[in-house]
Amino acid sequence: MLATALLLPASQAARSGDMFTDQAAATGLDFFYFNGMSGEFFFNENVGAGVALFDYDNDGDLDVYFTQGRMQGEGKGLENALFPPPAGVALTDRLFRNDLVVTDDGGRVLHFTDVTEQSGIQGDGYGMGVAAGDYDNDGWVDLYVTNFRANQLWRNNGDGSFSDTTERAGAEEHRWSVSAVFLDYDRDGWLDLFVGNYTDFSLQNKRICYAPNSARDYCSPKLYGALPDRLLRNQGDGSFEDVSEQAGITRAFGPALGVIGTDLNNDGWLDLYVGNDAAANQLWLNQRDGTFRDEALLSGTAVNMEGAVEASMGVDAADFDGDGDEDLFMTHLLGETNTLYVNDGHGWFEDRSLVSGLAVPSKAYTSFGTAWFDYDNDGWLDLFAANGEVRVVPILAKAGDNYPLHQPNQLFRNRGDGTFEDISAQAGAVFTLSEVSRGAAFGDLDNDGDTDIVVANNSGAARLLRNEVGNARHWLGLRLVAKQGRDALGARVEIQIGEDRRLWRRVRTGGSYAAANDPRILVGLGQATRVDRVRVYWADGDVEDWPEVPLGRYTPLRQGQGRGVAQ
């Protein structure tokens, strides 16, 4: 019996005028995440799945990578699975090539082709998440895949194929990892790798846990010991050095789920923020000498406004209020509410979840993948939350539901005054689907100037939420290329519109949950018909201006080709 998507009463058919429509089946993005559930309540069963959007073949459009689960337990085969995969589903990670066609009249036809076999990728672990970045500076994006045991580093060979360089590069990790992120923390031009490790759960040490009604249920992460995270420094020769201890990040750790690399105190150096499940979070401020100091407690981001730890699954950072600094948004467990931490510009934060209007609508949900993105291109960053429980929902179980963890996803619109409204009910029929959503990756899949979303569902089919409304407004598209020839991860862009409005955006692939995102910058301009200046703050400290950048298309900005700005 398959775990199927359930519909809430109002969603029997897609409505005209939907903001987002599910185009996964229509475009050939045919993927089903199999979690191997057999009734034993293994803790890792409901933590995956992950997804990445990245341009592996350098043809200018985003391809898609999914991590896959597998059967678990001694001697357990598919006949023991509660939700066997659909016929023909390969139980390995999958790579889908985007074969986007632009028609003579400007129309965009999306189609995906499964090229896993040709790529040489053999992702046969129990898949969790994925990070994307060009770690060897050869101009081709590589992948780091996190698993329940034995992560893998896949080097892009530039000819459509990948090689497993995990051992040769020194990137092995045999503990349970979920999220990871590439970043150049030491500003030497090479992408380093941070790996967030979760708990010390194994199939051999599993506990037996129960719900309040005495029925079997999944255990809390508190029953398993937390694992230290790892920081791998890129040595510039295709290999990494484990500098976790000397960098100081082993001084504090918890069950890591969401991780990001960004500059949170505006000093020009990339910091690390780690969301821990049911434990205090870490904010690792970069000390500019190869070390980090945890300032989460003093900065106000270790716990919520009540001083309580939260589940901390997904996390993203962006300047949602237009004041020039990066704010934090985190997703949490049912009953906790999601959290908005507002930055004062110096790395000190205030929990404004309640006054922003984001707390109450999230309290009835358990949320995972998330991101700041401007769905309607009005210039204000909105929020998406991928939802799905981790503990049995009593009302669903009582009704005989075969997979009683599902919930609908949510979309929050930024009103532009520091507050948000839940517009999920108006966003489209796909927001009435009730599924167990985990990873969510964000990017412009059809290059039409608005942000689409790919959602990876646990024990369910992936969804492609195609944006149907964003490109009705003016937009600016940028691909920032560092002097090394790769995406300039960590660079920030200041977009000046008129005399008094500035928008700030950051080049990133990390964030969300177990996912990698479009590295390009897409800026909605609302009613503005021109941009007066684009200023790029490169990750190594260089600053350059571009006084004229065309609208309505993606323009590459290469480091060294702009007009230098003295600092």
C-alpha positions, 0 to 999 in steps of 0.5 A: 500500500502506497503512502499517497498525497491526501487532499483537503476538501477544497482541492479536487481540481486546480483552480484558474489563477493559482499562484503556484501549480504542481508541474512535476508529473507534466515535466517528467520530474518523476521521483518518489522518496522511499523511506523503508518504513517497516513498522519498527519506528527507526528514528531516521525514517522520517527525517529525509528527503533532500533536493538540490537545484544546480546547473551541472552541465553549464547550459544555463538552466537548473538541473535537479538532484534528489537523495533516496532512502532504502530498506532497513533492518536485518534481513528486511526486504521490500515485502516488509515495507509499509509503503513500497515504492511504485513499480520501476522506482530505482532506490538510488539518488537521482539526477534529472537534466533540465531540457528547457526549450524556449519557443519562438514566441517566448514560451518556456517548455520545461522537461526533465530527463533522468540522466543518473546512469549516464552521470556515473553517480551511485548514490545508494546510501540512505539519503538525507541532504545535499550541498552544491558548490565548485570545490576545485574551482574548475567551473563545474558545480560539485555535490556533497551528499549527506547520508545516514552514515557514509557521506559522498563527495561527487566531483563534476568531471565537466563532461556530464559525469561525476566521480566519487572523490570522497576518500581522496578529498578527505571528505569522509563522514560516517556519522549521521549528517543531514545538512551541509554547506559550502562557504569560503570562511577564510577568504582564500578563494577556495570553498570550504565545507561545513557538515552538520551532524545529527544524533548517535542513533543507529539501528542497533541502539534504537529505543522503544517510544510511545505516544501519550495514548500508549501507541508506538511512536517515534522517539525524541532526539533527546534520547540519543547523544548529539554528534559534533559538527565538522569544518573541512578546510579546502587546501586548494589541491582537491583535498580538505583538512579537518580543522574542526577542533582548531577552529573551535567549533567542537566546543559546542554542538547539538543535533544539527539539522539546519545550517547556513553560512552568511555574514551575520555581523556585517564585518565582511567575513562569513559566519556559521549558524547551526539550528539544533533539534531540541537543543540550543543553536550555535552562531559561530562568529568568524574571528578572521584568524581561522577560528570561530566563537559561539555567540548564539546565547549573547546574540539572542539566537540560541533559544526563543524569546521565552528562553526555550530551546526549539526543534530548529529544522530549517533555517535561512538568512536574508534582509527581509526588511531592507535595512542592510543586514541579514535576518534569520528565519527558522522552522520548528515543531508543532506547538512551538511556532516558527521563529523570526530573529531580526538583526540590528545590523551588528549581529544582535537579534530580537525574536519578533515571531509574534509581532511579525504575524509568523508565530500563530499560523505556524503553531499547528504545524511541524515545518522543515524546508524554508527560504526567504524568496520574493514569490510575487516580485514586489521587492519584499522577501516572502516565506515558504514552509514545507510541513509534515509531522515527525510524531503520529498525529492522533486524529489521523491515526484514529481515522485509520490513516496509513501515514498519519504525519501529513500536513499542507505546506504554507506561504507567507506574504511580506506586507512590507511593514515588518509583518506577514500574512498566511496566504496559503489558501489563495496560493493554489491547489498544490497548497491543499495537498497534505503530505510529509514534506521535508527538503525544499529547494528554490530557484528559477527552473524555467528562467522566466524571472520568478522563483519556483520550488521543488519539494521533496516529500518523505514516502511520497512523490516530489512536487514542482511548484511552478511560479505562475505570477512572479514574472508579471512584474519587472525583475533583475537577474544576476549570476555573480562569478568570482575571479576563480570562475565559479559562483561567488558564494557569500557575495552580497549585492546592493541594488539601488532603486531611485534615491531612497530604496536599496535592496540587498541580496546574497549569493548562496546555495545553502539554507532551507533544510537538506537542500541546495538552492539556485546560486543566481540572484533574482530581484523583484522590482515591483513597479520600478522600471529601472535600477540605478546601480548594482554594487557587489561586495565580493566575498574576498572584500573587493567592491565593484559597481555596475551602473547599467544592468539590463532588466528581464534577463540574467546577466553575468557579473564577473569579478574584476570587470566592474568599476572598483570602489575604494573602501 
